[in-house]
Amino acid sequence: MTIDKAILAVITTNEQKVDGGAPIFYCETKDEMNKVAANLEAILDGISHALSDELYIIVKH
């Protein structure tokens, strides 16, 4: 099975910004959030997008 066009993960430093069906990773600092996003991008073979200073998503195009 191949996943196309999906949100694979959400990474945030603000728990109140997210809720939903994708895996959510809560980070304490912006630096930690950047590292987690970069690692998940490679692991999940997706693309990381910053939606705000507190929120990243990993998507599969």
Summary of the structure (lengths in Angstrom):
residues: 61
radius of gyration: 10.9
end to end distance: 15.3
largest distance: 35.2
contacts: 160
relative contact order: 0.31
helix: 30%
strand: 36%
